């Protein structure tokens, strides 16, 4: 049983406006303003966010152990609502429904079944960002456990969390590129032995 508490309607409408302003431009230019000028659109996205709160399970873990925050779950449902608005707008004159009935008898939009892997859609972007945040948190916990020297920890953070080159790290800490490479190698060897 999900015991999520709901916000008041004005909070959902406010969240809806923020999400539209943030994600709608990823679909096409001008969409955010178009949707923000339409109270029905704002209401539809707010309803999607409420649905997310209803279905969100704080105990759920993906196959790779990623935790879905309520924030990201809300964003995912809101993105689906924005996507549905765009789809409906494009298909308005035809009134054709492309839906798929799942094994649970849920009606799903066909876009959830068939996707173009060459297109970065906002849901994939949000999921990728969430996975990166989870991995960064995990890496931070491992690096902060005290098994590495302070230099090794700094070098690993700079290289693997900030994406800096060996030269950039060396310049930042006033050491040679080779010293950075050796420090990274020793630190990574210690971490591999843990696993």
C-alpha positions as CSV (number, residue, x, y, z in Angstrom):
1,X,0.0,0.0,0.0
2,X,1.4,3.4,-1.0
3,X,1.0,6.0,1.7
4,X,2.2,9.0,-0.3
5,X,0.8,12.3,0.8
6,X,-0.5,14.7,-1.8
7,X,0.2,18.4,-2.1
8,X,-2.5,20.9,-2.5
9,X,-3.8,21.8,-5.9
10,X,-2.0,25.2,-6.1
11,X,1.3,23.4,-5.4
12,X,0.7,20.9,-8.3
13,X,-0.2,23.7,-10.6
14,X,2.9,25.6,-9.7
15,X,5.1,22.5,-10.2
16,X,3.4,21.9,-13.5
17,X,4.3,25.4,-14.7
18,X,7.9,24.9,-13.7
19,X,8.2,21.5,-15.4
20,X,6.5,22.9,-18.6
21,X,8.9,25.8,-18.7
22,X,11.9,23.5,-18.2
23,X,11.1,20.5,-20.5
24,X,8.7,21.8,-23.2
25,X,11.5,23.6,-25.1
26,X,13.2,20.2,-25.6
27,X,10.3,19.3,-27.9
28,X,10.2,22.4,-30.0
29,X,10.8,26.2,-29.7
30,X,7.7,28.1,-28.4
31,X,6.0,25.0,-26.9
32,X,6.6,26.2,-23.3
33,X,4.8,29.5,-23.9
34,X,2.0,27.8,-25.9
35,X,1.3,25.4,-23.0
36,X,1.7,28.0,-20.3
37,X,-0.9,30.1,-22.0
38,X,-3.4,27.2,-21.9
39,X,-4.9,26.4,-18.6
40,X,-6.0,22.9,-19.8
41,X,-2.4,22.1,-20.6
42,X,-1.2,23.2,-17.2
43,X,-4.0,21.2,-15.6
44,X,-3.1,18.0,-17.6
45,X,0.5,18.2,-16.6
46,X,-0.5,18.8,-12.9
47,X,-2.8,15.7,-13.1
48,X,0.2,13.7,-14.5
49,X,2.3,14.8,-11.6
50,X,-0.5,13.8,-9.1
51,X,-0.6,10.4,-10.8
52,X,3.2,10.1,-10.4
53,X,2.8,10.8,-6.6
54,X,0.2,8.2,-6.5
55,X,2.3,5.5,-8.2
56,X,5.7,6.4,-6.8
57,X,7.2,3.7,-4.7
58,X,10.2,4.9,-2.5
59,X,11.3,1.3,-2.1
60,X,11.6,0.5,-5.8
61,X,15.1,-0.3,-7.2
62,X,15.9,-0.8,-10.9
63,X,17.9,-3.8,-12.1
64,X,21.1,-1.9,-11.6
65,X,20.1,-0.6,-8.2
66,X,19.1,2.9,-9.2
67,X,16.6,4.6,-6.8
68,X,13.8,6.7,-8.4
69,X,13.3,9.9,-6.5
70,X,9.8,11.4,-6.3
71,X,11.2,14.4,-8.1
72,X,12.4,12.4,-11.1
73,X,9.2,10.3,-11.1
74,X,7.2,13.5,-11.3
75,X,9.4,14.8,-14.1
76,X,8.9,11.5,-16.0
77,X,5.1,11.7,-15.8
78,X,5.1,15.4,-16.7
79,X,7.3,14.7,-19.7
80,X,4.9,12.1,-20.9
81,X,2.0,14.5,-20.5
82,X,3.9,17.2,-22.5
83,X,4.7,14.5,-25.1
84,X,1.1,13.5,-25.3
85,X,0.0,17.1,-25.8
86,X,2.5,17.4,-28.7
87,X,1.3,14.1,-30.2
88,X,-2.3,15.1,-29.9
89,X,-1.7,18.5,-31.4
90,X,0.0,16.9,-34.4
91,X,-2.8,14.3,-34.8
92,X,-5.7,16.6,-34.0
93,X,-7.3,16.7,-37.4
94,X,-7.3,12.9,-37.8
95,X,-8.4,11.8,-34.3
96,X,-6.5,8.5,-34.7
97,X,-5.6,6.7,-31.5
98,X,-2.5,4.6,-31.6
99,X,-2.6,2.7,-28.4
100,X,-1.4,-0.6,-27.1
101,X,-3.2,-2.7,-24.5
102,X,-0.7,-4.2,-22.1
103,X,-0.9,-7.6,-20.3
104,X,-2.4,-5.7,-17.3
105,X,-5.1,-4.2,-19.5
106,X,-3.5,-0.7,-19.3
107,X,-3.8,1.4,-22.4
108,X,-0.4,2.7,-23.3
109,X,0.5,5.2,-26.0
110,X,2.3,3.5,-28.9
111,X,5.3,5.8,-28.3
112,X,6.0,3.8,-25.1
113,X,6.3,0.6,-27.2
114,X,8.1,1.9,-30.3
115,X,10.9,4.4,-29.9
116,X,13.6,5.7,-32.1
117,X,16.9,5.0,-30.4
118,X,18.7,7.7,-32.4
119,X,16.6,10.4,-30.7
120,X,17.4,11.6,-27.2
121,X,14.0,12.1,-25.7
122,X,13.6,14.0,-22.5
123,X,12.7,10.8,-20.5
124,X,16.0,9.2,-21.5
125,X,17.9,12.4,-20.7
126,X,16.2,12.5,-17.2
127,X,16.9,8.8,-16.5
128,X,20.5,9.2,-17.6
129,X,21.0,12.2,-15.4
130,X,19.4,10.4,-12.4
131,X,21.7,7.4,-13.0
132,X,24.7,9.7,-13.2
133,X,23.7,11.3,-9.9
134,X,23.3,7.9,-8.2
135,X,26.7,6.8,-9.5
136,X,28.3,10.0,-8.3
137,X,26.8,9.6,-4.8
138,X,28.1,6.0,-4.7
139,X,31.6,7.0,-5.9
140,X,31.6,9.8,-3.3
141,X,30.8,7.3,-0.5
142,X,33.5,4.9,-1.7
143,X,36.2,7.7,-2.1
144,X,35.3,9.2,1.3
145,X,35.8,6.0,3.3
146,X,39.4,6.7,4.1
147,X,41.3,3.9,2.3
148,X,42.9,6.3,-0.2
149,X,45.5,8.9,0.4
150,X,44.2,12.5,0.1
151,X,46.1,12.9,-3.2
152,X,44.7,9.7,-4.7
153,X,41.2,10.7,-3.7
154,X,41.6,14.2,-5.2
155,X,43.0,12.8,-8.5
156,X,40.3,10.2,-8.8
157,X,37.5,12.8,-8.2
158,X,39.1,15.2,-10.7
159,X,39.5,12.5,-13.4
160,X,36.4,10.4,-13.0
161,X,33.8,12.8,-11.6
162,X,34.9,16.1,-13.2
163,X,36.3,14.5,-16.4
164,X,39.6,16.4,-16.2
165,X,42.7,15.3,-18.2
166,X,45.9,14.3,-16.5
167,X,47.5,17.6,-17.5
168,X,44.6,19.6,-16.1
169,X,44.9,17.7,-12.8
170,X,48.6,18.2,-12.7
171,X,48.3,21.9,-13.3
172,X,45.6,22.3,-10.6
173,X,47.7,20.5,-8.0
174,X,51.1,21.7,-9.2
175,X,52.5,18.2,-10.0
176,X,53.6,16.5,-13.1
177,X,51.3,14.6,-15.4
178,X,53.2,11.4,-14.6
179,X,52.7,11.9,-10.8
180,X,49.0,12.2,-11.4
181,X,49.0,9.1,-13.6
182,X,50.8,7.1,-10.9
183,X,48.5,8.4,-8.2
184,X,45.5,7.4,-10.2
185,X,46.9,4.0,-11.0
186,X,47.6,3.2,-7.3
187,X,44.3,4.6,-6.1
188,X,42.3,2.6,-8.7
189,X,44.3,-0.6,-7.8
190,X,43.2,-0.1,-4.1
191,X,39.6,0.3,-5.2
192,X,39.7,-2.7,-7.5
193,X,41.0,-4.8,-4.7
194,X,37.9,-3.8,-2.6
195,X,35.6,-5.1,-5.3
